[in-house]
Amino acid sequence: MGLKNGGGGGNLYKKYIRIAYFKYCKKQSDLIKYKFKISIILKHFISKEENEKNI
């Protein structure tokens, strides 16, 4: 399942942050480290999916 009507990006983002938090973060400081990496990956993922929809 992709993004719903483009506006679902925020929820998708939160979902991935939560998954990553439980997978990788043992300490609060880890969350900040991974949050940055995940946001980069997600921006790429979301923009790629948006581009495919626009074609």
N, CA, C and O atoms as a printed pandas DataFrame, in Angstrom:
     atom_number atom_name residue_name chain_id  residue_number  x_coord  y_coord  z_coord
0              1         N          MET        A               1    0.820   -1.202    0.000
1              2        CA          MET        A               1    0.000    0.000    0.000
2              3         C          MET        A               1    0.856    1.256    0.000
3              4         O          MET        A               1    1.803    1.383    0.777
4              5         N          GLY        A               2    0.511    2.170   -0.875
5              6        CA          GLY        A               2    1.272    3.412   -0.955
6              7         C          GLY        A               2    0.631    4.492   -0.107
7              8         O          GLY        A               2   -0.110    4.215    0.836
8              9         N          LEU        A               3    0.932    5.708   -0.460
9             10        CA          LEU        A               3    0.356    6.840    0.261
10            11         C          LEU        A               3   -1.058    7.081   -0.238
11            12         O          LEU        A               3   -1.337    6.974   -1.432
12            13         N          LYS        A               4   -1.930    7.402    0.675
13            14        CA          LYS        A               4   -3.292    7.754    0.278
14            15         C          LYS        A               4   -3.344    9.251   -0.003
15            16         O          LYS        A               4   -2.926   10.063    0.824
16            17         N          ASN        A               5   -3.844    9.597   -1.138
17            18        CA          ASN        A               5   -4.078   10.986   -1.587
18            19         C          ASN        A               5   -3.002   11.993   -1.163
19            20         O          ASN        A               5   -3.301   13.160   -0.912
20            21         N          GLY        A               6   -1.771   11.538   -1.086
21            22        CA          GLY        A               6   -0.663   12.462   -0.832
22            23         C          GLY        A               6   -0.612   12.985    0.591
23            24         O          GLY        A               6    0.471   13.286    1.093
24            25         N          GLY        A               7   -1.756   13.101    1.255
25            26        CA          GLY        A               7   -1.799   13.675    2.589
26            27         C          GLY        A               7   -1.420   12.677    3.676
27            28         O          GLY        A               7   -1.246   13.060    4.833
28            29         N          GLY        A               8   -1.291   11.401    3.318
29            30        CA          GLY        A               8   -0.982   10.370    4.301
30            31         C          GLY        A               8    0.476   10.331    4.688
31            32         O          GLY        A               8    0.869    9.508    5.516
32            33         N          GLY        A               9    1.286   11.194    4.116
33            34        CA          GLY        A               9    2.728   11.168    4.358
34            35         C          GLY        A               9    3.093   11.300    5.824
35            36         O          GLY        A               9    4.000   10.624    6.311
36            37         N          GLY        A              10    2.383   12.175    6.527
37            38        CA          GLY        A              10    2.687   12.395    7.936
38            39         C          GLY        A              10    2.489   11.144    8.767
39            40         O          GLY        A              10    3.311   10.826    9.627
40            41         N          ASN        A              11    1.396   10.432    8.512
41            42        CA          ASN        A              11    1.123    9.210    9.266
42            43         C          ASN        A              11    2.142    8.140    8.937
43            44         O          ASN        A              11    2.605    7.415    9.818
44            45         N          LEU        A              12    2.484    8.045    7.678
45            46        CA          LEU        A              12    3.481    7.070    7.240
46            47         C          LEU        A              12    4.802    7.360    7.936
47            48         O          LEU        A              12    5.477    6.452    8.421
48            49         N          TYR        A              13    5.158    8.629    7.977
49            50        CA          TYR        A              13    6.405    9.054    8.609
50            51         C          TYR        A              13    6.419    8.636   10.077
51            52         O          TYR        A              13    7.402    8.071   10.555
52            53         N          LYS        A              14    5.330    8.915   10.790
53            54        CA          LYS        A              14    5.254    8.571   12.209
54            55         C          LYS        A              14    5.351    7.072   12.411
55            56         O          LYS        A              14    5.979    6.600   13.358
56            57         N          LYS        A              15    4.723    6.326   11.510
57            58        CA          LYS        A              15    4.748    4.865   11.616
58            59         C          LYS        A              15    6.186    4.361   11.505
59            60         O          LYS        A              15    6.616    3.527   12.303
60            61         N          TYR        A              16    6.917    4.857   10.534
61            62        CA          TYR        A              16    8.296    4.412   10.351
62            63         C          TYR        A              16    9.183    4.819   11.515
63            64         O          TYR        A              16   10.055    4.058   11.935
64            65         N          ILE        A              17    8.963    6.016   12.034
65            66        CA          ILE        A              17    9.737    6.465   13.197
66            67         C          ILE        A              17    9.500    5.513   14.362
67            68         O          ILE        A              17   10.436    5.122   15.059
68            69         N          ARG        A              18    8.223    5.139   14.568
69            70        CA          ARG        A              18    7.887    4.246   15.672
70            71         C          ARG        A              18    8.538    2.876   15.487
71            72         O          ARG        A              18    9.098    2.319   16.431
72            73         N          ILE        A              19    8.465    2.334   14.273
73            74        CA          ILE        A              19    9.080    1.036   13.993
74            75         C          ILE        A              19   10.579    1.106   14.253
75            76         O          ILE        A              19   11.152    0.234   14.906
76            77         N          ALA        A              20   11.199    2.154   13.731
77            78        CA          ALA        A              20   12.642    2.309   13.892
78            79         C          ALA        A              20   13.008    2.458   15.364
79            80         O          ALA        A              20   14.025    1.937   15.823
80            81         N          TYR        A              21   12.169    3.172   16.086
81            82        CA          TYR        A              21   12.446    3.380   17.504
82            83         C          TYR        A              21   12.504    2.045   18.225
83            84         O          TYR        A              21   13.437    1.791   18.988
84            85         N          PHE        A              22   11.523    1.196   17.993
85            86        CA          PHE        A              22   11.487   -0.086   18.694
86            87         C          PHE        A              22   12.598   -1.010   18.213
87            88         O          PHE        A              22   13.120   -1.813   18.986
88            89         N          LYS        A              23   12.956   -0.897   16.941
89            90        CA          LYS        A              23   13.992   -1.780   16.402
90            91         C          LYS        A              23   15.379   -1.394   16.879
91            92         O          LYS        A              23   16.159   -2.251   17.295
92            93         N          TYR        A              24   15.692   -0.099   16.820
93            94        CA          TYR        A              24   17.080    0.324   16.966
94            95         C          TYR        A              24   17.403    1.064   18.251
95            96         O          TYR        A              24   18.554    1.065   18.686
96            97         N          CYS        A              25   16.427    1.685   18.859
97            98        CA          CYS        A              25   16.753    2.651   19.902
98            99         C          CYS        A              25   16.670    2.043   21.286
99           100         O          CYS        A              25   15.605    1.623   21.738
100          101         N          LYS        A              26   17.793    2.005   21.938
101          102        CA          LYS        A              26   17.846    1.540   23.317
102          103         C          LYS        A              26   17.834    2.739   24.267
103          104         O          LYS        A              26   17.345    2.655   25.394
104          105         N          LYS        A              27   18.374    3.833   23.791
105          106        CA          LYS        A              27   18.451    5.046   24.601
106          107         C          LYS        A              27   17.761    6.183   23.855
107          108         O          LYS        A              27   17.597    6.126   22.636
108          109         N          GLN        A              28   17.363    7.198   24.582
109          110        CA          GLN        A              28   16.709    8.351   23.969
110          111         C          GLN        A              28   17.636    9.011   22.937
111          112         O          GLN        A              28   17.176    9.473   21.894
112          113         N          SER        A              29   18.924    9.050   23.230
113          114        CA          SER        A              29   19.866    9.706   22.314
114          115         C          SER        A              29   19.940    8.972   20.971
115          116         O          SER        A              29   20.209    9.587   19.939
116          117         N          ASP        A              30   19.701    7.652   20.986
117          118        CA          ASP        A              30   19.708    6.900   19.736
118          119         C          ASP        A              30   18.581    7.350   18.812
119          120         O          ASP        A              30   18.735    7.377   17.591
120          121         N          LEU        A              31   17.456    7.700   19.407
121          122        CA          LEU        A              31   16.304    8.101   18.604
122          123         C          LEU        A              31   16.658    9.294   17.723
123          124         O          LEU        A              31   16.287    9.331   16.550
124          125         N          ILE        A              32   17.361   10.252   18.275
125          126        CA          ILE        A              32   17.718   11.454   17.531
126          127         C          ILE        A              32   18.619   11.083   16.347
127          128         O          ILE        A              32   18.441   11.581   15.236
128          129         N          LYS        A              33   19.580   10.206   16.607
129          130        CA          LYS        A              33   20.486    9.751   15.542
130          131         C          LYS        A              33   19.699    9.095   14.416
131          132         O          LYS        A              33   19.853    9.454   13.249
132          133         N          TYR        A              34   18.859    8.135   14.773
133          134        CA          TYR        A              34   18.150    7.373   13.759
134          135         C          TYR        A              34   17.042    8.178   13.102
135          136         O          TYR        A              34   16.740    7.980   11.925
136          137         N          LYS        A              35   16.440    9.081   13.853
137          138        CA          LYS        A              35   15.352    9.895   13.308
138          139         C          LYS        A              35   15.857   10.676   12.098
139          140         O          LYS        A              35   15.152   10.807   11.097
140          141         N          PHE        A              36   17.073   11.189   12.195
141          142        CA          PHE        A              36   17.644   11.954   11.096
142          143         C          PHE        A              36   17.844   11.067    9.866
143          144         O          PHE        A              36   17.474   11.442    8.753
144          145         N          LYS        A              37   18.433    9.887   10.077
145          146        CA          LYS        A              37   18.661    8.960    8.966
146          147         C          LYS        A              37   17.349    8.528    8.331
147          148         O          LYS        A              37   17.225    8.480    7.107
148          149         N          ILE        A              38   16.379    8.217    9.166
149          150        CA          ILE        A              38   15.092    7.744    8.669
150          151         C          ILE        A              38   14.390    8.847    7.882
151          152         O          ILE        A              38   13.770    8.578    6.854
152          153         N          SER        A              39   14.486   10.080    8.357
153          154        CA          SER        A              39   13.812   11.171    7.646
154          155         C          SER        A              39   14.384   11.325    6.240
155          156         O          SER        A              39   13.644   11.626    5.303
156          157         N          ILE        A              40   15.686   11.123    6.082
157          158        CA          ILE        A              40   16.303   11.205    4.751
158          159         C          ILE        A              40   15.756   10.093    3.859
159          160         O          ILE        A              40   15.371   10.336    2.716
160          161         N          ILE        A              41   15.725    8.884    4.385
161          162        CA          ILE        A              41   15.230    7.741    3.621
162          163         C          ILE        A              41   13.761    7.950    3.250
163          164         O          ILE        A              41   13.349    7.695    2.119
164          165         N          LEU        A              42   12.987    8.416    4.220
165          166        CA          LEU        A              42   11.558    8.605    3.972
166          167         C          LEU        A              42   11.292    9.688    2.943
167          168         O          LEU        A              42   10.406    9.540    2.101
168          169         N          LYS        A              43   12.053   10.781    3.000
169          170        CA          LYS        A              43   11.864   11.847    2.013
170          171         C          LYS        A              43   12.089   11.298    0.609
171          172         O          LYS        A              43   11.343   11.612   -0.318
172          173         N          HIS        A              44   13.109   10.488    0.466
173          174        CA          HIS        A              44   13.405    9.879   -0.821
174          175         C          HIS        A              44   12.261    8.956   -1.240
175          176         O          HIS        A              44   11.794    9.004   -2.378
176          177         N          PHE        A              45   11.820    8.120   -0.308
177          178        CA          PHE        A              45   10.768    7.149   -0.575
178          179         C          PHE        A              45    9.459    7.848   -0.953
179          180         O          PHE        A              45    8.800    7.459   -1.918
180          181         N          ILE        A              46    9.092    8.863   -0.202
181          182        CA          ILE        A              46    7.838    9.565   -0.448
182          183         C          ILE        A              46    7.892   10.321   -1.766
183          184         O          ILE        A              46    6.932   10.278   -2.536
184          185         N          SER        A              47    8.986   11.009   -2.041
185          186        CA          SER        A              47    9.070   11.770   -3.285
186          187         C          SER        A              47    9.090   10.829   -4.483
187          188         O          SER        A              47    8.547   11.163   -5.535
188          189         N          LYS        A              48    9.705    9.660   -4.341
189          190        CA          LYS        A              48    9.736    8.686   -5.422
190          191         C          LYS        A              48    8.320    8.196   -5.721
191          192         O          LYS        A              48    7.923    8.078   -6.880
192          193         N          GLU        A              49    7.574    7.916   -4.671
193          194        CA          GLU        A              49    6.214    7.431   -4.854
194          195         C          GLU        A              49    5.321    8.513   -5.455
195          196         O          GLU        A              49    4.459    8.223   -6.285
196          197         N          GLU        A              50    5.527    9.751   -5.036
197          198        CA          GLU        A              50    4.758   10.867   -5.603
198          199         C          GLU        A              50    5.042   10.998   -7.099
199          200         O          GLU        A              50    4.129   11.225   -7.893
200          201         N          ASN        A              51    6.303   10.855   -7.477
201          202        CA          ASN        A              51    6.679   10.976   -8.888
202          203         C          ASN        A              51    6.019    9.892   -9.720
203          204         O          ASN        A              51    5.568   10.150  -10.836
204          205         N          GLU        A              52    5.961    8.678   -9.185
205          206        CA          GLU        A              52    5.351    7.580   -9.933
206          207         C          GLU        A              52    3.861    7.825  -10.143
207          208         O          GLU        A              52    3.306    7.445  -11.174
208          209         N          LYS        A              53    3.209    8.464   -9.161
209          210        CA          LYS        A              53    1.780    8.754   -9.280
210          211         C          LYS        A              53    1.530    9.822  -10.343
211          212         O          LYS        A              53    0.512    9.787  -11.035
212          213         N          ASN        A              54    2.454   10.764  -10.470
213          214        CA          ASN        A              54    2.255   11.895  -11.375
214          215         C          ASN        A              54    2.485   11.541  -12.830
215          216         O          ASN        A              54    2.069   12.279  -13.723
216          217         N          ILE        A              55    3.129   10.443  -13.072
217          218        CA          ILE        A              55    3.441   10.063  -14.464
218          219         C          ILE        A              55    2.168    9.598  -15.184
219          220         O          ILE        A              55    2.220    9.238  -16.359
